[in-house]
């Protein structure tokens, strides 16, 4: 069994309230969950208007499939015009990890 995680650090556009922030972040999280069957959530900067960190995790029995899903998720977030992707952190955890 292998677990892959991604963490997206995002800069949001002209956002003036946490309500506006939710209207940008929630659809991204929902699309990741729906399209790729990953667990995803906003995980940091919850109290900042123009910053967000979205974390996601996926489990697979095959590293090739895992890498493919993570690549697709990264492309989806990077392609969103309403956010600027500042950084991506990727981690793979396998059976040999302690």
C-alpha positions in Angstrom: 0.0 0.0 0.0 1.2 3.5 -0.9 0.0 6.9 0.3 0.6 10.1 -1.6 0.0 13.6 -0.3 0.0 17.0 -1.9 0.0 20.4 -0.2 -0.9 23.4 -2.4 0.0 26.9 -1.1 -2.3 29.3 -2.9 -2.5 33.1 -3.2 -6.1 34.1 -3.9 -7.1 37.0 -6.1 -9.0 40.1 -5.0 -10.6 38.5 -1.9 -12.0 40.8 0.8 -13.7 38.4 3.2 -13.6 34.8 4.5 -16.9 34.2 2.8 -15.4 35.2 -0.6 -12.4 33.0 0.2 -14.7 30.0 0.8 -16.4 30.6 -2.6 -13.1 30.1 -4.3 -11.6 27.3 -2.2 -14.6 25.0 -1.7 -15.2 24.4 -5.5 -11.5 23.5 -5.9 -11.7 21.0 -3.0 -15.0 19.6 -4.3 -13.6 19.1 -7.8 -10.5 17.3 -6.6 -12.7 15.0 -4.5 -15.2 14.4 -7.3 -12.8 13.9 -10.2 -10.0 12.0 -8.5 -11.5 10.3 -5.4 -9.0 11.9 -3.1 -9.4 13.2 0.4 -9.0 17.0 0.3 -9.5 19.9 2.6 -8.3 23.4 3.3 -5.7 22.8 6.0 -3.8 26.1 6.8 -4.3 29.9 6.7 -7.9 29.4 7.7 -8.1 33.0 9.1 -6.4 34.8 6.2 -8.4 36.2 3.3 -6.0 35.9 0.5 -4.0 32.7 1.4 -5.0 29.1 1.5 -3.3 25.7 1.8 -5.2 22.8 0.4 -4.0 19.3 1.4 -4.9 16.1 -0.2 -4.2 12.4 0.2 -4.7 9.3 -1.9 -4.1 5.6 -1.3 -3.1 3.1 -4.0 -1.6 -0.3 -4.4 0.5 0.9 -7.4 3.0 3.7 -7.4 2.4 4.4 -11.0 -1.3 5.0 -10.5 -0.5 7.1 -7.4 1.9 9.4 -9.3 -0.6 9.8 -12.1 -3.4 10.9 -9.8 -1.1 13.3 -8.0 0.1 14.8 -11.3 -3.5 15.2 -12.5 -4.5 16.9 -9.2 -1.5 19.3 -9.5 -2.4 20.2 -13.1 -6.0 20.9 -12.0 -5.0 23.3 -9.3 -2.3 25.0 -11.3 -4.8 25.6 -14.2 -7.3 27.5 -12.0 -7.2 31.1 -13.1 -8.6 32.5 -9.9 -5.6 31.3 -7.8 -1.9 31.6 -8.0 0.0 28.4 -7.1 2.9 29.5 -4.9 4.2 26.1 -4.1 3.4 22.4 -4.1 4.8 19.8 -1.6 4.5 16.2 -2.6 5.2 13.2 -0.4 5.0 9.5 -1.1 4.8 7.0 1.7 5.4 3.3 1.1 5.4 0.0 2.9 9.1 0.3 3.7 8.7 3.7 5.5 9.0 3.6 9.2 
